[in-house]
């Protein structure tokens, strides 16, 4: 019985079995007391009519005993019946309390695991930033590989950080190309390698959720893009729309890549075909996990890497 659910089931079944057997025993005792007490009281009443008056007081004692047995069987056992019902209720309450406690412990364990992986992710990304500061920007291809590697740090723990299992997911980095006037995909991670290497759409500021997040300089997050209030923000222009967009991108988070007070350098986007994979956490929500926080850490690290390489380039120039 290593499984907790099986242990609870066994405890509930055992408790009910014991109380059921006790109820049967109690019923037999009750019947025995009522019948036995009635018989003794009746027999004593008959004997009282046959015995000498001087001996009747002895018969009355037996009548009192018989009536006491009837009383015990008819009244006192009813109190025991009520006590048994209370015992069953209490046993169920204890099992329910144990289940609630186990759920709390499980939730705390999941929160701890999430915080542990979040800290490890932040530490790994910090190492990348420090490595860039120490070694310099490298070639353009080196920068793209670096961005892809930073995506891999988050994607490697997507099951814990975002609860992703068999989702059709997508993580991508878009940088703004001023010469082209649009945001282009620099690095992408998807479940299928062919989809990663396929051509990606570009977005002008204000177009789709990527362009809107860039233009508005703020996070654009939707737990379910099929909802009417979210659809306007996440519908792409006709020329840039794919047939399966609404089915594939049910949950979306688009975060500006920028340092505090700076203009956005690009957009980090994460999507899933499962609703609520990415959503803004409510203030009164129980639990500590925030499905957008790992993306905020990644977006900040990307901004630091880009700024650091720009400083190197300016120094070299």
Rosetta silent file (secondary structure, phi, psi, omega in degrees, C-alpha in Angstrom):
SEQUENCE: XXXXXXXXXXXXXXXXXXXXXXXXXXXXXXXXXXXXXXXXXXXXXXXXXXXXXXXXXXXXXXXXXXXXXXXXXXXXXXXXXXXXXXXXXXXXXXXXXXXXXXXXXXXXXXXXXXXXXXXXXXXXXXXXXXXXXXXXXXXXXXXXXXXXXXXXXXXXXXXXXXXXXXXXXXXXXXXXXXXXXXXXXXXXXXXXXXXXXXXXXXXXXXXXXXXXXXXXXXXXXXXXXXXXXXXXXXXXXXXXXXXXXXXXXXXXXXXXXXXXXXXXXXXXXXXXXXXXXXXXXXXXXXXXXXXXXXXXXXXXXXXXXXXXXXXXXXXXX
SCORE:     score description
SCORE:     0.000 S_00000001
   1 L     0.000   54.400  178.986    0.000    0.000    0.000 S_00000001
   2 L   -76.103  -25.169 -178.990    2.604    2.522   -1.029 S_00000001
   3 L   -76.993  127.723 -176.128    0.066    4.536   -2.966 S_00000001
   4 H   -62.062  -40.166 -179.761   -1.546    7.194   -0.760 S_00000001
   5 H   -61.831  -38.896  177.851   -4.895    6.941   -2.521 S_00000001
   6 H   -67.004  -36.871  177.936   -4.993    3.193   -1.859 S_00000001
   7 H   -63.945  -41.761  177.953   -4.171    3.784    1.801 S_00000001
   8 H   -64.115  -42.207  178.762   -7.054    6.240    2.118 S_00000001
   9 H   -62.223  -42.994  178.787   -9.395    3.796    0.421 S_00000001
  10 H   -63.813  -42.652 -179.572   -8.268    1.025    2.772 S_00000001
  11 H   -63.003  -43.830 -179.936   -8.701    3.279    5.841 S_00000001
  12 H   -65.005  -43.581 -179.330  -12.202    4.313    4.831 S_00000001
  13 H   -65.370  -41.697  178.957  -13.237    0.706    4.063 S_00000001
  14 H   -63.821  -43.572  179.584  -11.738   -0.589    7.328 S_00000001
  15 H   -61.091  -46.815  179.553  -13.471    2.100    9.375 S_00000001
  16 H   -65.229  -35.620  178.596  -16.837    1.391    7.795 S_00000001
  17 H   -64.706  -44.964  179.278  -16.342   -2.363    8.265 S_00000001
  18 H   -64.143  -43.584 -179.452  -15.608   -2.012   11.976 S_00000001
  19 H   -68.697  -32.673  177.352  -18.525    0.342   12.548 S_00000001
  20 H   -66.762  -43.810  177.566  -20.865   -1.945   10.591 S_00000001
  21 H   -64.296  -38.947  177.119  -19.893   -4.952   12.725 S_00000001
  22 H   -64.075  -37.975  179.456  -20.323   -2.865   15.869 S_00000001
  23 H   -65.087  -41.335  178.177  -23.773   -1.776   14.667 S_00000001
  24 H   -63.877  -44.077  178.160  -24.842   -5.396   14.141 S_00000001
  25 H   -61.789  -41.455 -179.538  -23.587   -6.397   17.608 S_00000001
  26 H   -64.736  -38.035  179.290  -25.364   -3.412   19.147 S_00000001
  27 H   -65.270  -41.586  178.994  -28.647   -4.344   17.447 S_00000001
  28 H   -65.075  -42.266  178.133  -28.461   -7.904   18.813 S_00000001
  29 H   -62.591  -41.683 -179.864  -27.750   -6.641   22.327 S_00000001
  30 H   -61.057  -47.158  179.262  -30.655   -4.216   22.095 S_00000001
  31 H   -62.024  -42.583 -179.853  -33.088   -6.948   21.051 S_00000001
  32 H   -63.028  -41.660 -179.960  -31.764   -9.240   23.767 S_00000001
  33 H   -66.163  -44.174 -178.641  -32.152   -6.605   26.481 S_00000001
  34 H   -65.197  -48.226 -179.162  -35.693   -5.661   25.472 S_00000001
  35 H   -67.117  -45.953 -178.946  -36.913   -9.259   25.138 S_00000001
  36 H   -63.998  -44.122  179.598  -35.040  -10.499   28.232 S_00000001
  37 H   -65.531  -39.826  177.659  -36.096   -7.552   30.366 S_00000001
  38 H   -64.473  -39.729  179.018  -39.694   -7.873   29.249 S_00000001
  39 H   -64.220  -45.756 -178.723  -39.685  -11.584   30.002 S_00000001
  40 H   -63.079  -45.705 -179.592  -38.226  -11.049   33.507 S_00000001
  41 H   -63.367  -40.859  179.852  -40.683   -8.234   34.302 S_00000001
  42 H   -66.253  -44.765  179.580  -43.629  -10.301   33.004 S_00000001
  43 H   -63.292  -39.447  178.954  -42.588  -13.432   34.881 S_00000001
  44 H   -65.334  -36.429  178.664  -42.109  -11.409   38.055 S_00000001
  45 H   -64.931  -40.484  177.934  -45.608   -9.931   37.654 S_00000001
  46 H   -66.133  -43.761 -178.371  -47.157  -13.392   37.350 S_00000001
  47 H   -63.962  -30.898 -178.743  -45.174  -14.681   40.334 S_00000001
  48 H   -63.455  -29.900 -179.875  -46.333  -11.731   42.439 S_00000001
  49 H   -78.853  -16.866 -175.576  -49.903  -12.967   42.161 S_00000001
  50 H  -101.534  -24.022 -174.249  -48.953  -16.446   43.298 S_00000001
  51 L   -88.153  165.957  175.932  -46.586  -15.775   46.184 S_00000001
  52 L   -64.495  139.770 -179.438  -47.281  -14.810   49.744 S_00000001
  53 H   -53.163  -31.383 -179.236  -47.679  -11.044   50.181 S_00000001
  54 H   -67.289  -20.342 -178.981  -44.722  -10.996   52.536 S_00000001
  55 H  -101.663   -0.370 -176.169  -42.485  -12.176   49.685 S_00000001
  56 H   -63.907  -30.150 -179.572  -43.788   -9.863   46.993 S_00000001
  57 H   -59.599  -32.014  177.111  -41.051   -7.269   47.616 S_00000001
  58 H   -67.747  -37.421  178.596  -38.521   -9.801   46.320 S_00000001
  59 H   -67.543  -37.858 -179.755  -40.569  -10.216   43.129 S_00000001
  60 H   -61.937  -32.253  177.180  -40.765   -6.456   42.698 S_00000001
  61 H   -60.841  -43.412  178.859  -36.978   -6.331   42.648 S_00000001
  62 H   -65.559  -36.205  176.649  -36.984   -8.665   39.636 S_00000001
  63 H   -62.170  -43.615  179.124  -39.657   -6.502   37.965 S_00000001
  64 H   -61.778  -42.898  178.195  -37.474   -3.430   38.478 S_00000001
  65 H   -61.721  -43.586  179.575  -34.480   -5.295   37.030 S_00000001
  66 H   -62.336  -45.563  178.288  -36.533   -6.378   34.025 S_00000001
  67 H   -63.420  -35.912  177.908  -37.828   -2.860   33.414 S_00000001
  68 H   -64.285  -39.157  177.708  -34.270   -1.525   33.760 S_00000001
  69 H   -65.820  -40.897  176.889  -33.110   -3.957   31.070 S_00000001
  70 H   -62.082  -42.982  178.517  -35.967   -2.880   28.781 S_00000001
  71 H   -60.830  -44.525 -179.737  -35.036    0.760   29.441 S_00000001
  72 H   -62.068  -42.584 -179.275  -31.375    0.064   28.670 S_00000001
  73 H   -70.973  -36.819 -174.440  -32.255   -1.714   25.454 S_00000001
  74 H   -88.828  -27.939 -174.785  -34.848    0.810   24.286 S_00000001
  75 H  -111.634  -55.404 -176.512  -33.340    4.123   25.392 S_00000001
  76 H   -61.741  -38.194 -179.652  -29.671    3.844   26.212 S_00000001
  77 H   -67.301  -25.457  174.733  -28.880    1.893   23.029 S_00000001
  78 H   -64.081  -38.296  176.468  -30.477    4.700   21.000 S_00000001
  79 H   -63.360  -37.572  176.836  -27.813    7.016   22.368 S_00000001
  80 H   -65.929  -36.482  176.595  -25.211    4.516   21.243 S_00000001
  81 H   -59.396  -45.593  178.735  -26.818    4.490   17.779 S_00000001
  82 H   -64.241  -37.283  177.940  -26.394    8.250   17.603 S_00000001
  83 H   -64.013  -36.645  178.375  -22.803    7.875   18.837 S_00000001
  84 H   -65.413  -41.352  177.969  -22.070    5.390   16.064 S_00000001
  85 H   -62.113  -41.261  177.090  -23.387    7.838   13.448 S_00000001
  86 H   -63.847  -37.803  179.566  -21.151   10.526   14.934 S_00000001
  87 H   -64.783  -41.335  177.626  -18.237    8.112   14.847 S_00000001
  88 H   -63.330  -44.557  178.846  -18.815    7.401   11.137 S_00000001
  89 H   -60.829  -44.659 -179.887  -19.064   11.129   10.442 S_00000001
  90 H   -64.393  -40.984  178.714  -15.902   11.800   12.417 S_00000001
  91 H   -61.520  -42.712  178.451  -14.034    9.001   10.655 S_00000001
  92 H   -64.902  -38.498  178.506  -15.017   10.449    7.268 S_00000001
  93 H   -63.787  -38.825  178.615  -13.957   13.911    8.417 S_00000001
  94 H   -65.546  -41.249  178.235  -10.568   12.562    9.475 S_00000001
  95 H   -64.909  -43.265  178.437  -10.061   10.865    6.109 S_00000001
  96 H   -62.675  -39.992  178.460  -11.110   14.065    4.286 S_00000001
  97 H   -63.954  -38.501  177.522   -8.741   16.098    6.456 S_00000001
  98 H   -64.751  -40.352  178.244   -5.923   13.687    5.622 S_00000001
  99 H   -63.867  -43.136  178.924   -6.685   14.056    1.926 S_00000001
 100 H   -62.636  -40.908  178.563   -6.691   17.861    2.226 S_00000001
 101 H   -62.983  -42.446  179.463   -3.388   17.758    4.086 S_00000001
 102 H   -64.371  -37.101  177.535   -1.839   15.536    1.420 S_00000001
 103 H   -64.798  -40.336  178.372   -3.039   17.923   -1.299 S_00000001
 104 H   -64.628  -45.063  178.989   -1.434   20.853    0.529 S_00000001
 105 H   -61.226  -42.735  179.092    1.822   18.943    0.967 S_00000001
 106 H   -62.603  -42.092  179.613    1.765   17.948   -2.702 S_00000001
 107 H   -65.046  -41.523  177.832    1.136   21.553   -3.773 S_00000001
 108 H   -64.315  -37.932  177.052    3.959   22.819   -1.576 S_00000001
 109 H   -63.336  -40.968  178.163    6.245   20.167   -3.040 S_00000001
 110 H   -66.708  -39.746  177.201    5.359   21.275   -6.561 S_00000001
 111 H   -62.220  -42.458  179.693    5.952   24.917   -5.614 S_00000001
 112 H   -63.061  -44.261  179.322    9.345   24.014   -4.165 S_00000001
 113 H   -63.016  -39.385  179.869   10.311   22.089   -7.295 S_00000001
 114 H   -64.266  -46.164  179.148    9.156   25.012   -9.461 S_00000001
 115 H   -62.785  -38.349  178.990   11.199   27.524   -7.460 S_00000001
 116 H   -61.962  -46.469 -179.977   14.227   25.235   -7.606 S_00000001
 117 H   -69.622  -35.512  177.140   14.065   24.950  -11.383 S_00000001
 118 H   -62.469  -43.979  178.489   13.376   28.677  -11.750 S_00000001
 119 H   -63.300  -43.512  179.472   16.478   29.465   -9.696 S_00000001
 120 H   -62.772  -39.550  178.107   18.565   26.988  -11.726 S_00000001
 121 H   -63.585  -45.956  179.200   17.270   28.545  -14.958 S_00000001
 122 H   -61.742  -39.658  179.974   18.127   32.065  -13.782 S_00000001
 123 H   -66.084  -41.002  179.505   21.600   30.907  -12.723 S_00000001
 124 H   -64.791  -40.865  179.014   22.264   29.247  -16.115 S_00000001
 125 H   -68.778  -35.838  177.224   21.157   32.364  -17.994 S_00000001
 126 H   -63.093  -38.278  177.738   23.304   34.534  -15.741 S_00000001
 127 H   -62.118  -38.145  178.563   26.302   32.366  -16.636 S_00000001
 128 H   -63.741  -46.127 -179.564   25.613   33.021  -20.324 S_00000001
 129 H   -61.174  -44.354  179.523   25.490   36.787  -19.762 S_00000001
 130 H   -65.584  -35.408  177.335   28.719   36.705  -17.753 S_00000001
 131 H   -64.624  -39.306  177.567   30.353   34.588  -20.446 S_00000001
 132 H   -65.852  -42.096  179.592   29.446   37.152  -23.104 S_00000001
 133 H   -62.972  -31.140 -177.887   30.803   39.969  -20.934 S_00000001
 134 H   -84.488  -34.882 -172.011   34.083   38.079  -20.545 S_00000001
 135 H  -104.507  -16.593 -178.212   34.590   36.803  -24.108 S_00000001
 136 L    95.088  172.833 -171.580   32.958   39.409  -26.337 S_00000001
 137 L   -72.628  -31.330 -175.135   30.171   39.163  -28.907 S_00000001
 138 L    75.672 -164.628  179.977   31.800   36.876  -31.465 S_00000001
 139 L   -81.543  171.037 -179.570   30.429   36.540  -34.997 S_00000001
 140 H   -61.611  -40.029  178.418   26.789   37.006  -36.001 S_00000001
 141 H   -64.816  -33.923  177.189   26.270   33.246  -36.186 S_00000001
 142 H   -61.793  -38.661 -179.956   27.691   32.944  -32.676 S_00000001
 143 H   -64.972  -41.852  179.476   25.003   35.351  -31.463 S_00000001
 144 H   -64.815  -42.366  177.568   22.235   33.280  -33.066 S_00000001
 145 H   -64.143  -36.240  179.081   23.594   30.087  -31.529 S_00000001
 146 H   -64.611  -44.125  178.292   23.803   31.865  -28.191 S_00000001
 147 H   -61.743  -42.639  179.027   20.145   32.919  -28.406 S_00000001
 148 H   -62.871  -39.603  178.929   19.138   29.373  -29.327 S_00000001
 149 H   -65.714  -35.630  178.114   21.121   28.014  -26.378 S_00000001
 150 H   -68.573  -36.397  173.315   19.359   30.450  -24.044 S_00000001
 151 H   -62.737  -40.351 -178.711   16.019   29.213  -25.339 S_00000001
 152 H   -61.528  -32.907  179.208   17.180   25.655  -24.678 S_00000001
 153 H   -59.562  -42.254 -179.877   17.798   26.500  -21.014 S_00000001
 154 H   -78.001  -43.352 -177.278   14.100   27.309  -20.573 S_00000001
 155 H   -62.845  -32.163 -178.181   12.739   24.642  -22.925 S_00000001
 156 L   -60.805  -28.680 -179.053   14.664   21.907  -21.098 S_00000001
 157 L  -114.681   29.195 -176.951   12.496   22.478  -18.009 S_00000001
 158 H   -63.111  -30.338 -179.305    9.226   23.341  -19.753 S_00000001
 159 H   -64.775  -40.163 -179.120    7.391   20.473  -18.014 S_00000001
 160 H   -83.716  -44.578 -175.420    8.122   21.912  -14.560 S_00000001
 161 H   -70.540  -35.941 -174.979    8.160   25.625  -15.381 S_00000001
 162 H  -123.164   -4.907 -178.508    5.029   25.649  -17.557 S_00000001
 163 L    75.311   18.752 -177.586    3.399   22.242  -17.011 S_00000001
 164 L   -78.691  136.002  175.942    3.923   21.306  -20.668 S_00000001
 165 L  -125.134  -82.412 -179.347    3.751   17.643  -21.618 S_00000001
 166 L  -106.038   25.539  179.998    2.405   16.769  -25.055 S_00000001
 167 L   -63.038  157.580  166.277    1.595   20.368  -26.039 S_00000001
 168 L   -95.920   93.763 -169.280    2.236   21.733  -29.465 S_00000001
 169 L  -107.986  169.788 -178.684    4.496   24.497  -28.184 S_00000001
 170 E  -157.253  128.750  171.905    6.684   27.231  -29.593 S_00000001
 171 E  -124.783  130.122 -176.030    9.398   29.481  -28.126 S_00000001
 172 E  -148.083  152.321  177.026   10.913   32.148  -30.365 S_00000001
 173 E  -116.052  122.583  176.587   13.028   35.304  -30.256 S_00000001
 174 E  -113.202  129.755  175.480   12.170   38.170  -32.610 S_00000001
 175 E  -112.947  148.726 -177.941   14.502   41.139  -32.998 S_00000001
 176 E   -83.371  122.903  176.121   13.596   44.441  -34.619 S_00000001
 177 E   -99.250  104.674 -175.401   15.386   45.103  -37.911 S_00000001
 178 L   -63.690  -34.414  179.716   15.267   48.873  -38.359 S_00000001
 179 L   -65.488  -34.603  179.315   16.326   48.649  -41.994 S_00000001
 180 L   -91.869  -17.430  179.847   13.408   46.323  -42.787 S_00000001
 181 L    69.333   29.898 -179.366   11.031   47.976  -40.343 S_00000001
 182 E  -150.857  169.020  177.557    9.867   44.648  -38.917 S_00000001
 183 E   -96.999  124.642 -178.677   10.502   42.000  -36.294 S_00000001
 184 E  -117.670  150.752 -177.224   12.215   38.880  -37.624 S_00000001
 185 E   -78.277  122.413  179.924   12.740   35.492  -35.979 S_00000001
 186 E   -98.124  -34.891 -179.299   16.349   34.985  -34.839 S_00000001
 187 E  -149.913  146.592 -176.154   15.941   31.765  -32.888 S_00000001
 188 E  -150.234  144.511  173.614   13.119   29.281  -32.444 S_00000001
 189 E  -132.071  126.992  178.695   12.413   26.068  -30.605 S_00000001
 190 E  -139.232  164.582 -178.164    9.514   23.740  -31.492 S_00000001
 191 L   -62.247  -29.178 -176.719    8.799   20.030  -30.940 S_00000001
 192 L  -110.619  125.356 -176.603    9.568   19.233  -34.598 S_00000001
 193 H   -60.502  -37.407 -179.557   12.953   20.218  -36.020 S_00000001
 194 H   -61.047  -35.560  178.177   11.532   20.759  -39.519 S_00000001
 195 H   -70.375  -33.208  176.577    9.191   23.410  -38.114 S_00000001
 196 H   -63.621  -41.615 -173.757   12.114   25.155  -36.418 S_00000001
 197 H   -86.028   -9.037  179.415   14.054   25.358  -39.658 S_00000001
 198 L   -71.145  157.281  177.967   11.087   26.386  -41.820 S_00000001
 199 L   -60.435  141.773 -179.455   10.709   30.075  -42.820 S_00000001
 200 L  -112.002  153.607  179.246    9.041   32.171  -40.123 S_00000001
 201 L   -71.120  149.956  171.896    6.725   35.116  -40.441 S_00000001
 202 L  -107.473  154.599 -174.363    7.940   38.663  -39.867 S_00000001
 203 E  -132.799  132.168  173.336    5.837   41.262  -38.085 S_00000001
 204 L   -81.898  153.588  176.372    5.621   45.017  -38.361 S_00000001
 205 L   -54.103  129.738 -178.832    5.100   47.004  -35.155 S_00000001
 206 L    94.111   -7.150  179.995    1.404   46.844  -34.304 S_00000001
 207 L   -98.269  128.823  177.378    0.770   43.623  -36.266 S_00000001
 208 H    60.746 -178.203 -177.362   -0.385   40.528  -34.383 S_00000001
 209 H   -67.456  -30.437  179.245    0.473   39.888  -30.763 S_00000001
 210 H   -69.164  -48.584 -179.778    4.214   40.200  -31.451 S_00000001
 211 H   -67.309  -35.133  179.320    3.924   43.574  -33.162 S_00000001
 212 H   -67.928  -44.267  178.472    1.423   44.876  -30.595 S_00000001
 213 H   -61.159  -37.665  179.194    3.649   43.909  -27.649 S_00000001
 214 H   -68.442  -45.932 -177.806    6.585   45.657  -29.366 S_00000001
 215 H   -67.357  -40.028 -177.486    4.594   48.798  -30.160 S_00000001
 216 H   -84.876  -10.949  177.271    2.956   49.015  -26.723 S_00000001
 217 L    60.470   37.520  179.570    6.216   48.142  -24.923 S_00000001
 218 L  -150.303  166.443  178.703    4.472   45.762  -22.526 S_00000001
 219 L   -66.408  138.250  170.902    3.618   42.113  -21.998 S_00000001
 220 E  -120.266  110.772 -174.620    0.723   40.713  -24.008 S_00000001
 221 E  -129.585  135.056  176.360   -0.522   37.501  -22.356 S_00000001
 222 E  -139.949  128.064  177.241   -3.683   35.500  -22.990 S_00000001
 223 L   -72.731  -29.922 -179.412   -4.686   32.211  -21.397 S_00000001
 224 L  -148.754  106.876 -176.275   -7.164   31.485  -24.184 S_00000001
 225 L   -74.856   -5.994  177.847   -7.020   33.394  -27.453 S_00000001
 226 L   -80.755  -11.989  178.449  -10.418   32.025  -28.508 S_00000001
 227 L   -70.522  141.194 -173.884  -12.131   34.333  -26.015 S_00000001
 228 H   -55.268  -41.627 -176.525  -13.710   37.376  -27.709 S_00000001
 229 H   -69.721  -20.309  179.715  -11.807   39.985  -25.680 S_00000001
 230 H   -95.941  -21.956 -172.756   -8.470   38.370  -26.588 S_00000001
 231 H   -61.206  -38.496 -177.847   -9.164   37.588  -30.236 S_00000001
 232 H   -62.470  -35.298 -179.001   -8.698   41.161  -31.446 S_00000001
 233 H   -77.018  -29.050 -170.431   -5.181   41.300  -30.016 S_00000001
 234 H  -107.776    0.481  173.232   -4.062   37.911  -31.283 S_00000001
 235 L   -78.601  130.596  178.973   -5.547   37.793  -34.771 S_00000001
 236 L   -83.564  156.451  173.148   -2.872   38.278  -37.425 S_00000001
 237 L   -56.831  152.558 -174.625   -3.395   40.438  -40.511 S_00000001
 238 H   -51.813  -43.810 -176.724   -4.964   38.515  -43.388 S_00000001
 239 H   -69.325  -18.561 -175.856   -1.725   38.345  -45.379 S_00000001
 240 H  -114.667   23.128 -173.862    0.168   36.954  -42.384 S_00000001
 241 L  -105.823  139.579  174.933   -2.459   34.484  -41.167 S_00000001
 242 L  -108.966  154.115 -174.461   -2.250   30.685  -41.219 S_00000001
 243 L   -62.800  -34.700 -175.630   -5.226   28.356  -41.255 S_00000001
 244 L   -98.058   14.720 -176.209   -4.326   26.597  -38.002 S_00000001
 245 H   -57.740  -47.526 -175.083   -3.348   29.703  -36.003 S_00000001
 246 H   -67.618  -32.657  178.882   -6.375   29.693  -33.700 S_00000001
 247 H   -77.267  -37.321 -173.831   -6.042   25.990  -32.955 S_00000001
 248 H   -81.845  -36.936 -175.535   -2.274   26.043  -32.507 S_00000001
 249 L  -108.103   66.836 -179.366   -1.851   29.277  -30.553 S_00000001
 250 L   -77.619  -33.639  179.151   -4.504   28.937  -27.821 S_00000001
 251 E  -126.423  128.379 -172.714   -2.244   30.325  -25.093 S_00000001
 252 E  -138.555  142.809  170.660    0.288   33.068  -25.864 S_00000001
 253 E  -135.413  122.350  177.023    2.779   35.264  -24.035 S_00000001
 254 E  -119.689  119.269 -174.867    4.701   38.004  -25.856 S_00000001
 255 E  -120.425  130.781  175.351    7.279   39.892  -23.784 S_00000001
 256 E   -62.816  139.156  173.307    9.399   42.870  -24.872 S_00000001
 257 E   -94.192  103.123 -177.184   13.143   42.266  -24.780 S_00000001
 258 L  -165.123  156.225  171.962   14.400   45.426  -23.117 S_00000001
 259 L   -91.606  159.633 -175.618   16.057   46.825  -20.047 S_00000001
 260 L   -56.350  128.087  177.614   14.139   49.130  -17.734 S_00000001
 261 L    86.851  -11.601 -179.047   13.610   52.526  -19.337 S_00000001
 262 L   -92.790  163.385  172.444   14.963   51.443  -22.759 S_00000001
 263 L   -73.646  149.786  178.877   13.132   50.964  -26.018 S_00000001
 264 L   -62.212  142.336  175.940   12.322   47.339  -26.885 S_00000001
 265 L   -97.122  -20.970 -178.856   14.969   45.467  -28.853 S_00000001
 266 E   177.687 -162.164 -177.139   12.648   42.658  -29.823 S_00000001
 267 E  -136.895  134.061  169.320   10.036   40.235  -28.527 S_00000001
 268 E   -98.998  125.691 -177.676   10.246   36.883  -26.748 S_00000001
 269 E  -123.618  139.988  175.247    7.177   34.808  -27.577 S_00000001
 270 E  -134.424  136.033 -177.325    5.945   31.524  -26.126 S_00000001
 271 E  -137.845  161.719  175.456    2.824   29.671  -27.275 S_00000001
 272 E  -152.933  153.822  175.866    0.914   26.451  -26.647 S_00000001
 273 L   -88.112    4.326  177.839   -2.161   24.747  -28.068 S_00000001
 274 L  -104.606  124.279  179.803   -3.329   24.100  -24.474 S_00000001
 275 L   -59.529  146.081  173.819   -5.336   26.931  -22.842 S_00000001
 276 L    70.518   13.303  171.550   -3.882   28.634  -19.741 S_00000001
 277 L   -64.540  -38.722  176.328   -0.320   27.426  -20.206 S_00000001
 278 L  -121.467  124.277 -178.883    0.567   31.129  -20.203 S_00000001
 279 L  -160.204  157.733  176.886   -1.584   33.510  -18.189 S_00000001
 280 L   -80.102  130.934 -177.646   -1.245   36.425  -15.818 S_00000001
 281 L   -74.609  134.131  177.675   -1.293   35.277  -12.212 S_00000001
 282 L   -76.112  149.732 -177.831   -4.100   36.673  -10.039 S_00000001
 283 L   -63.467  -39.161 -177.079   -3.113   38.480   -6.833 S_00000001
 284 L   -93.276   12.811 -177.800   -5.292   36.306   -4.607 S_00000001
 285 L   -73.419  134.914  177.751   -4.360   33.072   -6.388 S_00000001
 286 L   -75.215  153.642 -177.426   -3.139   30.250   -4.166 S_00000001
 287 L    88.338  159.727 -173.628    0.246   28.736   -4.887 S_00000001
 288 L  -107.184   -8.420 -173.270    3.424   30.510   -5.875 S_00000001
 289 L   -74.414  132.248  178.418    3.946   29.411   -9.471 S_00000001
 290 L  -121.608  111.050 -174.504    3.784   32.111  -12.139 S_00000001
 291 L   -68.352   -8.219  179.755    3.811   30.712  -15.708 S_00000001
 292 L  -101.294  -20.467 -174.849    5.159   33.984  -17.136 S_00000001
 293 H   -58.243  -42.890  177.435    8.024   34.592  -14.684 S_00000001
 294 H   -59.258  -33.388  178.423   10.544   32.240  -16.410 S_00000001
 295 H   -70.406  -35.970  177.722    9.928   34.164  -19.641 S_00000001
 296 H   -62.802  -42.005  178.994   10.555   37.489  -17.885 S_00000001
 297 H   -63.732  -42.727  179.178   13.907   36.194  -16.640 S_00000001
 298 H   -65.558  -43.927 -179.712   14.825   34.986  -20.136 S_00000001
 299 H   -61.304  -39.987  179.024   13.742   38.262  -21.786 S_00000001
 300 H   -66.554  -41.188  178.269   15.869   40.245  -19.324 S_00000001
 301 H   -64.812  -39.916  177.467   18.898   37.998  -19.941 S_00000001
 302 H   -61.764  -42.536  179.034   18.469   38.383  -23.706 S_00000001
 303 H   -62.173  -40.234  178.903   18.373   42.175  -23.322 S_00000001
 304 H   -64.385  -41.828  179.068   21.583   42.082  -21.267 S_00000001
 305 H   -63.961  -44.472 -179.387   23.352   39.944  -23.888 S_00000001
 306 H   -64.103  -44.391  179.402   22.256   42.238  -26.720 S_00000001
 307 H   -64.035  -40.744  179.585   23.289   45.365  -24.823 S_00000001
 308 H   -62.778  -44.501  179.715   26.628   43.810  -23.879 S_00000001
 309 H   -68.032  -33.483  176.415   27.441   42.891  -27.491 S_00000001
 310 H   -63.925  -39.714  178.349   26.400   46.377  -28.649 S_00000001
 311 H   -63.533  -40.354  177.183   28.844   47.885  -26.159 S_00000001
 312 H   -62.439  -43.539 -178.608   31.611   45.651  -27.540 S_00000001
 313 H   -64.067  -39.912  179.011   30.732   46.667  -31.067 S_00000001
 314 H   -65.508  -38.653  179.394   30.750   50.354  -30.158 S_00000001
 315 H   -66.286  -41.439  179.408   34.150   49.964  -28.463 S_00000001
 316 H   -64.961  -35.406 -179.138   35.539   48.134  -31.478 S_00000001
 317 L   -70.366    0.000    0.000   34.248   50.857  -33.789 S_00000001
